[in-house]
Amino acid sequence: MKLRLLSITLFIFCLCISNANAQSGEHSLQVDDGMGHYSTIKASPTTATYTLPAGGGTLVTSTSTLPFADFFALMPPDNAATVAANNAVSFPQDGSNSGVISRTGPSTFNLPNIGTYEVSFQVSVNEPGQLMLRVNGISIANSVVGRATGTSQLTGTSLITTSVINSIVEVINPAGNPTALTITPLAGGTHPVSAHLVIKQLQ
């Protein structure tokens, strides 16, 4: 009986939050697992059914600001070694961050929520070459950017949709490419040049 009452209460609470969202667009309902991971509670588009993420946690309301993060490198001293095929570019320094998207290493970054993200990167390299995104070990074919000649930066922007919590994204020199990439130090002047990885959750 208590479990049924709790389910009914939670359903009414979610419905109220959903209606408030539709009218104001200012809040969302999430579950905090206590370890810095947030999962958004989503309603079915066809029924009044709300799906709770596995693992449990504390219900929290958040402002309309969706998670975002900027990770960067400065050359020198970062990325001193070349980036071989199937290896990732390092972005070992933290820029502005909403506190939800986080790093798990110098070149690996955690997307805690299931959702759609805009992922942008810019990297200066010496050689003709390519870069692409890899998510949970799977290379994203439609994220490849390249340069056959010239000295312009390699820049890319892609939308990726995750299907599991805590997905890991990287920027890699695609597997099978013949050239290890030199991340250009002091490109165009005397100051260390930056490379950036910017991640924004859209929904």
C-alpha positions in Angstrom: 0.0 0.0 0.0 2.8 2.4 0.9 4.6 1.6 -2.4 1.5 2.3 -4.4 0.9 5.6 -2.5 4.5 6.6 -3.2 4.1 5.8 -6.9 0.9 7.8 -7.2 2.6 10.8 -5.3 5.6 10.7 -7.6 3.4 10.5 -10.7 1.4 13.6 -9.6 4.6 15.4 -8.7 6.2 14.7 -12.1 3.0 15.7 -13.9 3.0 19.1 -12.0 6.6 19.7 -12.9 5.9 18.7 -16.5 3.1 21.2 -16.8 5.2 23.9 -15.2 7.9 23.2 -17.7 5.6 23.5 -20.6 4.3 26.8 -19.4 7.5 28.4 -18.3 10.4 26.4 -19.8 12.4 27.2 -16.7 12.9 23.9 -14.8 13.5 20.2 -15.4 13.2 17.2 -13.1 16.3 15.1 -12.5 17.6 12.3 -10.3 20.9 12.9 -8.5 22.7 9.6 -7.6 24.9 11.3 -5.1 28.1 10.8 -7.1 27.7 13.9 -9.4 25.7 12.1 -12.1 22.3 13.5 -13.1 19.7 11.7 -15.1 16.7 13.6 -16.5 13.3 12.1 -15.9 11.5 12.1 -19.3 7.9 11.7 -20.2 6.6 9.5 -23.0 5.5 11.6 -25.9 2.3 9.6 -26.3 1.3 8.7 -22.7 1.4 10.2 -19.3 4.2 7.8 -18.3 7.4 8.9 -16.7 10.5 6.7 -16.8 12.9 6.8 -13.8 16.5 6.0 -14.5 18.0 2.8 -12.9 20.0 3.1 -9.7 17.8 5.4 -7.7 18.8 8.7 -6.2 17.4 12.0 -5.0 14.8 14.0 -7.0 16.1 17.5 -7.7 14.8 20.4 -9.8 17.3 22.3 -11.9 17.3 25.6 -13.7 16.9 25.9 -17.4 20.6 26.0 -17.9 21.6 22.7 -19.5 25.0 21.1 -18.9 28.0 22.5 -20.7 31.8 22.3 -20.5 34.9 23.7 -22.2 38.1 21.6 -22.0 41.3 22.9 -23.6 45.0 22.4 -24.2 47.8 24.9 -24.6 50.8 24.0 -26.9 53.3 24.1 -25.4 53.4 22.3 -23.1 50.3 20.1 -23.7 50.2 17.4 -26.5 54.0 17.3 -26.7 53.9 13.9 -28.4 52.4 13.2 -31.8 48.9 11.7 -31.9 49.1 8.3 -33.7 46.2 6.8 -35.6 43.4 5.5 -33.2 44.8 7.7 -30.4 43.1 10.7 -28.8 44.0 14.4 -28.6 44.5 15.6 -25.0 42.5 18.5 -23.6 44.0 18.4 -20.1 42.9 21.8 -18.8 39.4 22.9 -17.6 37.6 25.9 -18.9 34.0 27.1 -18.0 31.9 24.2 -16.8 28.4 23.8 -15.3 29.7 21.0 -13.1 27.8 18.1 -14.7 30.0 17.1 -17.8 33.4 16.0 -16.5 36.7 14.5 -17.5 37.8 11.0 -16.7 41.3 11.6 -18.0 43.3 14.1 -20.2 41.6 12.9 -23.4 38.3 11.2 -22.2 35.2 13.1 -21.1 32.0 11.8 -19.4 28.5 12.6 -20.6 26.4 11.6 -17.6 22.9 12.1 -19.0 21.2 10.3 -21.8 20.4 13.0 -24.3 21.6 14.9 -27.3 24.9 16.9 -27.1 26.6 19.4 -29.4 30.3 18.6 -29.5 32.7 21.0 -31.1 36.5 20.9 -31.3 39.4 22.9 -32.8 42.9 21.7 -33.1 46.0 23.1 -35.0 48.1 20.4 -36.6 51.2 20.4 -38.8 50.4 17.7 -41.2 47.5 16.9 -43.6 45.2 14.7 -41.6 41.9 14.0 -40.0 40.1 14.1 -36.6 36.8 12.5 -35.5 34.7 11.8 -32.4 34.7 8.4 -30.7 31.9 7.6 -28.2 32.1 4.6 -25.9 34.8 3.2 -28.1 32.8 3.5 -31.4 34.1 5.9 -34.0 31.4 8.4 -35.3 31.7 8.2 -39.1 29.8 11.5 -39.7 32.1 13.5 -37.4 35.2 13.2 -39.5 36.9 16.5 -40.5 40.1 16.7 -42.5 42.6 18.8 -44.4 44.5 17.7 -47.5 46.8 20.8 -47.8 47.3 24.1 -46.1 47.7 25.2 -42.5 44.2 25.9 -41.3 42.9 24.3 -38.0 41.0 21.1 -38.0 37.5 22.1 -36.7 34.4 20.0 -36.2 30.9 20.3 -34.8 28.5 17.3 -34.4 25.3 16.4 -32.6 25.5 13.0 -30.8 22.7 11.3 -29.0 23.7 8.9 -26.2 21.6 5.9 -25.2 23.3 5.1 -21.9 24.4 7.2 -18.9 28.1 8.1 -18.4 29.1 7.8 -22.1 32.7 8.7 -22.9 33.6 11.0 -25.8 37.1 11.5 -27.3 38.6 13.4 -30.2 40.8 10.9 -32.1 43.1 10.6 -35.1 41.0 8.0 -37.0 42.2 4.4 -37.0 43.9 3.4 -40.2 45.3 6.8 -41.1 48.9 6.7 -42.1 50.1 9.9 -40.4 50.7 10.7 -36.7 49.6 14.2 -36.1 51.8 16.9 -34.6 49.6 19.3 -32.5 51.2 22.6 -33.5 53.0 24.5 -30.8 53.2 28.3 -31.0 51.1 28.3 -34.2 51.5 31.7 -36.0 53.3 33.5 -33.3 55.2 33.4 -29.9 52.3 32.5 -27.6 51.1 29.0 -26.8 48.1 28.2 -29.0 44.9 26.6 -27.7 42.9 23.6 -28.7 39.4 23.4 -27.4 36.7 20.7 -26.9 33.3 22.3 -26.1 30.3 20.1 -25.1 26.8 21.3 -24.6 23.8 19.2 -23.8 20.8 20.3 -25.9 18.2 18.0 -24.4 
